[in-house]
Amino acid sequence: MQFKLRTVLVAVALTAATAAASMAGSAQAGTLAINVAFKGASQRAVWQQVIDEFKKAHPGTDVNVSFIDEEAYKVQLPGWLSTVSPDIVNWHDGERMAYYAQRGLFEDLSGDWSKNGWNNTYASTKEASSYKGKQYAAPTVYYSWGMFYRKDLFQKVGIASEPKTWDEFLDACKKLKAAGISPIAVGGRDAWTLAGWFDYLDLRLNGNAFHQKLMAGEVPYTDPRVKKVYTTWKQLIDDGYFIDNSLSYDLDAAQPFLFQGKAAMMLMGTFITGGFPANVKPEMGYFQFPIIDPKVPTAEDGPVESLHIPSKAKNKADAHAFLAFVETPEIGAQLATGLGSLSANSKSPEPDDPISKIGFQILANTKGGIAQFYDRDMTKEMADEGMKGMQQFISDPSKLDEVLAQLEQTRQRIYKK
């Protein structure tokens, strides 16, 4: 009797599934909807390659992929997760992931971690992938931040070696400016590019333990240590070491200053290397952000990119299969190359690209901790306000005290501390 009943139920389920499939093409069984955020053509291309390889390995699964520019993606993601959700999204580890996990919008992937052996291969990024002891992210790549520079311009103005200390860095800036070259390009219209400067100045002056307390809302913005970050930054602005009108340029518009030899350096993540023109690539070097206080343990930004299954995904079976496919050493290495990053998979081969190799060494030798990045280590609302404050500061550095007082009011409102 049980067998007959089960047979009838299966038959009914199959009939219903067939009817649903014929009525709703986009939601039919075997269609996997993936939304991918990307910066630049090279990032889009490598994701397309990986998705094409997945389709070959899973011929019964149709994949519907939407590529969205990263800035637009950030705005649209909350809407997708709470309404009609794709089956896979790419996003970021740390606070950025926890924000959605806490609200029940990301699927618990702890079972995938156990079943696929990720606890070992992704040991270094497990903490950043976890919220309250459960894993909600599948890490793909992470990347180093540091100073990109034009080797030919350094040579031209007589900078003998890569600056390791703050004094050496200031001396290099002075020589470049005297030769009519802007020492530093920055695309301040994208506020997160400024956040990289805040992170590194804070990490070098105050260390990662203080930085993380500030990110958690436990330190007033009027604290003298926070002000010191801004006054150190202000010195670079006052000395004219950044390109003029930096708030007019986003990252894409700021990079040509470097490519055309109008600016010599840029603080940025290694993900931009995929977009370097062939004629410029041999002239590009990369060094660790200089040490300001040798007594402060050296920490770095090493943000982790990740894949997630939204809780409201319709095709979770194929979504789990996609994660298992991507989270292998081979695909990790392929993504890392195309994204200008490092594979988060510890079994992936070391990168061949010289800049990625330097980034790998910087992160591997870090003793003072690895931060996720300003707007990934902090709640979104405070990060947004903090980055607006940075733009106000760049626009008029004399308003520093007003900016910090405003940020402190915001901190008290958000964190109730």
KELO-478657 format. One record per atom (N, C-alpha, C): residue in one letter; x, y, z. Coordinates in steps of 0.2 Angstrom, whole numbers, plus 2048, in hexadecimal, padded with zeros to 3 digits. Last residue first. Layout:
AXYZ...
//
This chain:
K88390D86AK88890C86FK88B913870K87A90985FK87790B866K87D90A86BY87E908853Y880903857Y87E90485EI87891384CI87790C849I87990784FR87A91E855R87391C852R873915850Q88891E856Q88491D85CQ87D91B85AR88C920848R88E91A84CR889919852T88692D846T884927842T885921846Q88F93484EQ887934850Q88492E84CE89B931848E89A92F84FE89292F851L89993883CL89A93183CL89992E843Q899945840Q89394283DQ89393B83DA8A6946845A8A194784AA89A944847L8AD944839L8AE93F83EL8A8940843V8A9950832V8A894982FV8A8944835E8AF95A83AE8A7959839E8A5952837D8BC957839D8B9957840D8B195683FL8BE95A82BL8BF95382EL8BC952835K8BE964822K8B7963826K8B895C82AS8C996581BS8C996A821S8C2968825P8C795D810P8CB95A815P8CA95F81CD8BB95B806D8BD96180AD8C095F810S8BB9507FES8B89567FBS8BB95C7FFI8BF946808I8C3948802I8C194E7FEF8B4947811F8BB949813F8BF94B80DQ8AA942808Q8A994980BQ8B094C80DQ8AF935807Q8AE93A801Q8AD941803M8AE931814M8B4931811M8B493680BG8A0931816G8A493681AG8AB936817K89C92780EK89A92D80CK89E93380FM8A291D815M8A591E80FM8A392580CG89A91D821G8A191E821G8A492081BE88D91A81BE88E92081EE89692281FD89090C817D88E911812D88F918815A893907824A89990781EA89790C819M88790782AM88D90B82DM89290C827E8808FF822E87E906823E88390A825K8878F2822K8868F681CK8848FD81DT8938EF82FT88C8EF82DT88B8F4827M8A38EA829M89F8EE82DM8988EE82BD8AB8E3821D8AC8E2828D8A78E582CR8A88E8815R8A78E1816R8A78DF81DD8AD8F5814D8A68F4813D8A48ED813Y8BB8F2816Y8B78F781AY8B08F581AF8C18E1816F8C08E8813F8BB8EC816Q8C58D781EQ8C18D5818Q8C08DB814A8D68D4824A8CF8D8825A8CB8D681EI8E08CA82CI8DE8CB825I8D78CE826G8EF8CC837G8E88CA835G8E68CD82EG8FC8CE839G8F88D283DG8F08D183BK9048C6831K9048C4838K8FF8C883CT9058C0820T9028C5825T9028C382CN90A8B8816N90E8BA81CN90C8BF821A8FF8B680EA9028B0811A9068B2817L8FD8C3809L8F88C180DL8FB8BB811I90A8C4801I9088CA806I9038C780BQ9098B97F9Q90E8BA7FEQ90C8BF803F8FE8BD7F1F8FE8B77F4F9038B77FAG9038C97EBG8FD8C97EFG8FD8C37F4I90D8C37E3I90F8C87E8I9098C87EDK9058BB7DAK90A8B87DFK90C8BC7E5S8FE8C57D4S8FA8C17D8S8FF8BD7DDI9098CA7CCI9068CF7D1I9028CA7D6P90D8BF7C4P9118C27C9P90E8C67CED9028B17C2D9038B87C1D9088BB7C6D9018A47C6D9078A67C2D9088AD7C2P8FC89F7D7P8FB8A37D1P9018A47CDE8FC88E7DDE8FE8957DEE8FD8997D7P8ED8837DBP8F58857DAP8F688C7DBS8E287F7E8S8E38827E1S8EB8837E1K8E087B7F5K8E38767F1K8E48797EAS8D98867FBS8E08857FDS8E487F7F9N8CF8917F3N8D088A7F4N8D88887F5A8CF89E7F0A8CE89D7F7A8CF8957F8S8DB8A47E4S8D689F7E6S8D589E7EDL8DD8B57E2L8E08AF7E4L8DA8AA7E6S8DA8BF7D3S8DA8BE7DAS8DD8B87DCG8D58C37C6G8DB8C67C9G8DB8C57D1L8CB8BB7C1L8C98C17C6L8CF8C57C8G8D28B17BAG8CE8B67B6G8CB8BC7BBT8D98AB7C4T8DD8AE7BFT8D88B37BBA8CE8A67CDA8D38AB7CFA8D78AF7CAL8C889D7C4L8C48A47C6L8C98A97C9Q8D28947C4Q8CF8977BDQ8CC89D7BFA8D38907D1A8D98937CDA8D68967C7G8C688A7D3G8C88907D7G8CE8937D4I8C68807CAI8C28867C8I8C488C7CCE8D08787D1E8D087A7CAE8CC8807C8P8CB8757DEP8D18797DDP8D287C7D6T8B987A7DFT8BE8757DET8C58797DDE8AC8807DFE8B08807E5E8B687A7E4V8A487D7D4V8A88837D4V8AE8837DAF89D8727D7F8A18727D1F8A68787D2A8968757E3A89B8707E3A89F8707DDL88E87F7DEL8938817E3L89887B7E3F8868787D5F88A87D7D2F89087F7D7A87F8707DEA88386C7D9A8888717D6H8778797E5H87C8767E9H8818727E4A86F87D7D9A8748827DDA87987F7E1D8688717D7D86D8737D2D8728797D5A8608727E3A86486C7E2A86A86E7DDK85987E7E3K85F87E7E8K8638787E6N8518887DBN8548827D8N85B8807DDK84C8937E1K84788E7DFK84B8877DDA85189D7EFA8538997E9A84E8947E7K8508A37FCK84A8A27F7K84B89F7F0S85C8A3801S85789F804S85189E800P8698A27F4P8648A67F8P85F8A17FBI87989C7F6I87389A7F4I86D89E7F8H8888A47F1H8838A37F6H87D8A07F2L89A8A77F0L8948A57EDL88F8A37F2S8A68B47F3S8A38AE7F4S89C8AD7F0E8B68BB7F7E8B08BB7F2E8AD8B47F4V8BE8C3804V8BD8BD801V8B68BE7FDP8CC8CF805P8C58CE805P8C38C7801G8D78D380EG8D78CE809G8D08CB809D8E28E0814D8DB8DE812D8DC8D880DE8ED8DC822E8EB8DE81BE8E48DD819A8F98E182EA8F38DE82CA8F18E0825T9078E0839T9058E2832T8FE8DE830P9068E8849P9078E1845P9038E383EV90F8F684CV9098F484BV9098ED846K91C8FB84CK91A8F7852K9138F4851P91F902841P9218FB841P91F8F7847D91390B839D91590A840D918903840I91290A82BI91291082EI915910835I91790181DI916901824I917908827P90E90280DP913903811P912903819F9068F4805F9058FB808F90A8FC80DQ9118EB7FAQ90D8EB800Q90C8F2803F9108EE7E8F9138ED7EFF90F8EE7F5Y9128EB7D7Y90D8EB7DDY9118EA7E3G9138F17C6G9168EE7CCG9118EE7D2M9128F27B5M90E8F27BBM9128EE7C1E9188F07A9E91A8F67ADE9178F67B4P9118E67A2P9188E57A5P91B8EA7A9K9048EC7A0K9058E77A5K90D8E67A7V9038F5795V9058F879CV9078F27A1N9008EE78AN9068F278AN9088F5790A8F48E778EA8FA8E378DA9008E878DP8EB8EF79CP8ED8EF795P8F38EB794F8E38E77A9F8E98EB7A7F8EA8EA79FG8D88DF7AEG8D78E57A9G8DD8E97A7G8DD8D77B7G8DB8D47B1G8D98D97ACT8E08DE7C2T8E68DD7BET8E38DA7B7I8D78E17CCI8D78E67C6I8DC8E37C1F8D88D97D7F8D38D77D2F8D48DB7CCT8E18DD7E1T8E48DA7DBT8DF8D87D5G8DB8ED7E6G8DB8E67E7G8DE8E37E0M8E58FC7E9M8DF8F97E6M8E08F17E7L8EC90C7E7L8EB9077ECL8E49037EAM8F79107DBM8F09107DCM8F090A7E2M90391B7D3M9019167D7M8FA9167D8A9069257C9A90B9207CAA90891A7CEA8FE92D7BBA8FE92C7C2A9029267C3K90092D7AEK8FE9347B1K8FF9337B8G9019227A6G9079257AAG90692B7ADQ8F691C7A2Q8F992179DQ8FF9247A0F8F39137ACF8F49107A6F8F89157A1L8EF91C7B6L8F59187B7L8F89157B0F8E49227B1F8EA9277B3F8F09237B4P8DC9177AFP8E091A7A9P8E591F7ABQ8D59167BBQ8DB9117B9Q8DF9147B3A8CB91E7BDA8D19207C0A8D791C7BEA8C09197B7A8C291F7B4A8C99217B7D8BE90D7BED8BF90C7B7D8C29137B4L8BB9137CBL8C190F7CAL8C390F7C3D8B59247C7D8B491E7CAD8BB91A7C9Y8B99357CBY8BA92F7C7Y8B89297CBS8B79407D2S8B39407CCS8B493A7C8L8BE9407DDL8B793E7DEL8B493E7D8S8CB9457D9S8CA93E7DAS8C393C7DAN8D09527D5N8C99507D4N8C89497D4D8E194C7D2D8DC9527D3D8D594F7D1I8E893E7DAI8E69427D4I8E19477D6F8F29427E9F8ED93E7E5F8EB9427DFY8FB94A7EFY8FE9447ECY8F99407E9G8FB9577F5G8F99567EEG8FB9507EBD8FC959802D9039597FFD9019587F7D8EF957807D8F295D807D8F895E803I8EF949805I8EA94D801I8ED954801L8F894480EL8F9942807L8F5947803Q8F294A81AQ8F994C818Q8FA94A811K8E694281BK8E6949819K8ED94C817W8EB936820W8E8936819W8E893E817T8EE93A82DT8F3937829T8F1938821T8E193E831T8E6943830T8EC94182CY8DA932831Y8D893782CY8DE93C82BV8E192B83BV8E1928834V8DF92D82FK8DF933846K8E6933843K8E693083CK8D1931848K8D3938845K8DA937842V8D392584EV8CF925848V8D192C844R8D992885AR8DD923855R8D992384EP8D1931861P8D793485DP8DA92F859D8BF92E85DD8C592C860D8CB92E85DT8B4931856T8B8937859T8BE93585DY8AE926854Y8B292884EY8B692F850P8B0919861P8AD92085FP8B1922859V8AF90885FV8B390E860V8B091485DE8A68FE85BE8A88FE862E8AD904864G8A28FA84FG89E8FF852G8A0901859A8AA8F1848A8A48EE84CA8A08F484FM8B48F9843M8AF8F683EM8A98F3842L8BB8FB84FL8B890084CL8B28FE847K8BF8EE851K8BB8F1856K8B78F7853Q8C78EC846Q8C18E8846Q8BD8EB84CH8D28F6849H8CE8F7843H8C78F3843F8D88F0854F8D48F6855F8CF8F784FA8DD8E584EA8D88E4853A8D48EA855N8E58EA844N8DF8E6842N8DA8E6848G8ED8FA846G8EC8F3846G8E68F0845N8F0908845N8EC90584BN8EC8FE84BL8F790A839L8F890F83FL8F590C845R8F3900830R8FA902831R8FB906837L8E5900830L8E98FA832L8F08FC834D8E390E82CD8E190C833D8E4905835L8E890E81FL8EB912824L8E991082BY8E090381AY8E790281BY8EA90781FD8D290981BD8D490281ED8DC90281FF8D3915814F8D291581BF8D490F81EW8D690F807W8DB91480AW8D9914812G8CA908805G8D0905805G8D6909808A8C1913804A8C190E80AA8C790A80BL8C39187F8L8C591C7FDL8C6917803T8BC90E7F1T8C390F7EFT8C69137F5W8AF90F7F5W8B390A7F8W8BA90A7F6A8AA91A7EDA8AC91B7F4A8B09167F7D8AD91F7DED8AB9187E1D8AE9197E8R8B392B7DER8AC92B7DCR8A99247DFG8C19297DFG8BC92A7E5G8B592B7E4G8CC9217DAG8C69227D7G8C09237DCV8DD9277D9V8D89237DDV8D19267DAA8EF9277D7A8E89277D4A8E39247D9I8FD92F7DDI8F892A7DEI8F192C7DBP9069397D8P9089337DBP90392D7DBS9069407C8S90293F7CES9049397D1I9159477C2I9119417C2I90C9417C8G91E9517C3G9189537BFG91494D7BEA92994F7CBA92A94E7C4A92494F7C0A9249517D7A9299567D5A92A9557CDK91C9467D9K91994C7D8K91E9517D5L92793C7DBL92293C7D5L91F9437D4K92D9417E6K9319407E0K92C9407DAK92293F7F0K9259467EFK9299467E8C9209317EFC91B9367EDC91E93D7EBA92C92D7F5A92A92B7EEA9259307EBD92B932802D9309357FED92F9337F6L92092B806L91F932806L925935801F92691E806F92091F802F91F927801E930920810E93291E809E92C920804D92892281BD92C927819D92F926812W92191681CW91D91C81AW922921818T92B908814T92990C81AT925912817K92D903807K92A8FF80CK928902813P92B9077F6P92B90A7FDP929904802E9368FF7EBE92F8FF7EDE92F9027F5S9459097E6S9419037E8S93A9047EAA9489157E1A94D9107E0A9499097E1I9429217D7I94091E7DDI9449177DCG94592A7CCG94A9287D0G9489257D7V93C92C7C2V93D9327C7V9429307CDK93C9217BBK93D9277B7K93F92D7BCQ9399167C3Q9409177C1Q94191E7BEF92B9197C5F9309197CBF93791A7C9L9279177B8L92791E7BBL92B91F7C1D92990A7B6D92D90E7B2D92D9157B5K9209047BFK9279037C0K92B9087BCR91290A7C6R91590A7C0R91D90A7C1Y9099007D2Y90D9067D0Y9109057C9F8FD8FC7DFF9008FB7D8F9049017D6M8FE8F77EFM8FF8FD7EBM9018FB7E4G8F08EC7F4G8F78EF7F5G8F78F57F0W8E78DE7F9W8E78E57F7W8EE8E87F8S8E38CE7F2S8E78D27F6S8E68D97F4Y8D48C47F3Y8D98C77F0Y8DD8CC7F4Y8CC8B47F0Y8CD8BA7F4Y8D38BE7F1V8BE8AA7EAV8C58AD7E9V8C68B27EFT8B48A27F0T8B78A17E9T8BE8A47E9P8AB89A7FDP8B089F7FBP8B289D7F4A89A899800A89F8957FDA8A589A7FAA89189D80FA89589F809A899899807Y88D89A81BY88889C817Y88B89E810Q88F88F829Q892892823Q88C89481EK88D89283AK88B88F834K88E89382EG89189A845G893893845G89188F83FK88C8A7843K8898A3848K88B89B848Y8918A5833Y88D8AA837Y88A8A583CS8A08A4828S89B8A282DS8978A7831S8AA8A8820S8A48A581DS89F8A3822A8B48AC828A8B18B1824A8AB8AF821E8B889F82CE8B58A4831E8B18A982EK8BD899820K8B7897824K8B489C828T8C889C81AT8C38A1819T8BC89F81CS8D189281DS8D389981FS8CE89E81EA8CB886819A8CC888820A8CD88F821Y8C788180DY8C588880EY8C688A815T8CB87380ET8CD877808T8CC87F809N8C486F81AN8CB86F819N8CE874814N8B7872818N8BA87481FN8C187481EW8B386C80CW8B587380CW8B8876813G8AE860809G8B586080CG8B886780CN8A185E806N8A685F800N8AD860803K89A85C812K89A85780CK8A0858807S89D868819S89F86181CS89F85C816W898872810W89F872813W8A186C815D88B86E80ED88F86E809D89786E80BG88687181BG88686A819G88B869813S88787F81CS88B87A820S88C87381EL87F888816L883884811L88887F816D87088F817D87588C81BD879887817E86C89C80CE86B89580EE871893812F8678AD810F86C8A880DF86B8A1810L85E8B3818L85D8B4810L8628B080CG85D8B5825G85A8AF822G8598AF81BR8648C082BR85D8C1829R8598BB825Q8708BB82CQ86D8BC832Q8658BD831A8748BA81FA8738B4823A86F8B5829Y8768C881CY8708C4819Y86F8BD81CY8818CB824Y87B8CF824Y8758CB821A88B8C2821A8878C1827A8818C5827M8908C7815M88C8C1815M8888C081BR8968D381AR8918D3814R88D8CD814E89F8CE824E8998D2826E8938D2820G8A58C081BG8A58C5820G89E8C8822D8A48C0808D8A48BD80FD8A48C2814H8998C57FBH8A08C67FFH89F8C2806W8938BD7ECW8938C37F1W8998C37F5N8888B77E0N88F8B77E2N88F8BE7E7V87B8AB7E1V87D8B27E0V8848B27E3I86F8A07DAI8768A17DCI8778A87DCD8628A17D7D86489B7DBD86B89C7DEP8598B17DAP85D8AC7D6P85F8A67DAS8488B47E0S8508B47E1S8538AF7DCV83D8C07E3V83F8BB7DEV8468BA7DDT8418C67F2T83B8C57EET83C8BF7E9S84D8C77F9S8468C77FDS8408C67F9L8578C77F0L8578C27F6L8508C27F9W8548D27E8W8548CB7E5W8538C67EBG8568DD7F1G8508DB7EEG84F8D47EBP8648DC7F4P85F8DB7F9P8588D97F6L86A8DE7E6L86A8D77EAL8658D77EFQ86B8EB7E1Q8658E67DFQ8658E07E4V8768F17E6V8708F47E7V86A8EF7E6K8808E97E1K8808EA7E8K8798ED7EAY87E8EA7D3Y87D8E37D7Y87C8E57DEA8848F67D0A87C8F57CFA87A8EF7D3E8918F37D2E88E8F97D6E8868F87D6E8948E87C9E8948E77D1E8918ED7D5D8898E47BCD88E8E87BFD88E8E97C6I8838D47BAI8828DB7BCI8888DE7BEF87E8C77B0F8848CA7B2F8828D17B4S8758B87B2S8748C07B2S87A8C37B4V8718A97ABV8768AD7AFV8758B47ADN86A89A7ACN8688A17AAN86C8A57AEV86D88A7A6V86F88F7ABV86D8967A8D86687A7A7D8668807A3D8698867A8T86C86A7A9T86A8707ACT86B8767A8G87185F7A3G86985F7A4G8678667A7P87E85F7A2P87B86179CP87386179DH88A8637ABH8838627ADH87E8647A8A8968667A5A8968617AAA88F85F7ACK89287179DK89486B79AK89486579FK88E87A7A7K8898777A3K88B87179FF89B87C7ADF8968797B1F8908767ACE8A18837A2E8A387D7A4E89F8797A8D89988F7A2D89988A79CD89B88379EI89D8947AEI8968927AEI89588D7A8V8AA8977ABV8A98927B1V8A288F7B0Q8A98A17A1Q8AC89A7A0Q8AA8957A5Q8A28AB7A8Q89F8A77A3Q8A28A17A1W8AC8AE7B1W8A68AB7B4W8A28A87AEV8B58B47A8V8B78AE7ABV8B18AA7AFA8AE8BF7A3A8B08BA79EA8B28B37A2R8AC8C87AER8A68C57ABR8A88BE7A7Q8BA8CB7AFQ8B68C87B5Q8B08C47B2S8BD8D27A3S8C08CC7A5S8BD8C87AAA8B48DD7A3A8B38D879FA8B78D17A1G8AF8E47B4G8B38E37AEG8B28DD7AAK8AA8DC7C1K8AD8E37C0K8B18E17B9F89A8D57C5F8A08D57C2F8A38DC7C2A88E8C97CDA8918D07CDA8988D07CAV8828BE7C6V88A8BF7C8V88B8C77C7N8768B37CAN8778BA7C9N87F8BB7CBI86E8A57C2I8748A77C6I8758AF7C4A8638987C2A86489F7C2A8698A27C6L8618897BAL86588C7C0L8668947BET85587E7B6T8588847B4T85B8877BBG8508727BBG8568727B7G8588787B4A83F8777BAA8448727BDA84A8727B9Q83B8887B6Q83B8817B5Q84087D7B9A83A8957B7A83B8927BDA83B88A7BDS83989A7AAS83F89C7AES8408987B4G82D8937A5G8348917A3G8398937A7A81F88E7ABA8248937AEA82B8917ABM8188837A5M81588A7A7M81A88F7A8S81F8787A5S81D87B79ES81A88279FA8228767B2A8288787AEA82587B7A7A8168737B7A8198797BAA81E87B7B5A8148677B1A80F86C7B0A8128737B1T81E85F7B7T81E8607AFT8198667AEA81A8607C4A8208637C2A8218647BBA80E8597C4A80E8607C6A8148637C3T81384C7C0T80E8507BBT80E8577BDL81B8497CBL81E84A7C4L81A84E7BFA8128487D5A81784D7D5A81A84F7CEV80A83D7D0V8078447D1V80C8497D1A8148337D1A8118357CBA80E83C7CBV8168347DFV81C8357DAV8198377D4L80A82F7E4L80C8367E5L8128387E1V80A8227DEV8058277DCV80782E7DET81481D7E5T81581D7DET8108227DBR81081E7F2R8168217F0R8168227E9L8058157F1L80481C7F3L80A8207F1K80C8097EFK80780B7EAK8068137EBF8148087FBF8178087F4F81280B7EFQ80A806804Q80E80C805Q81180D7FEM8047FA800M800800800M804806800
//
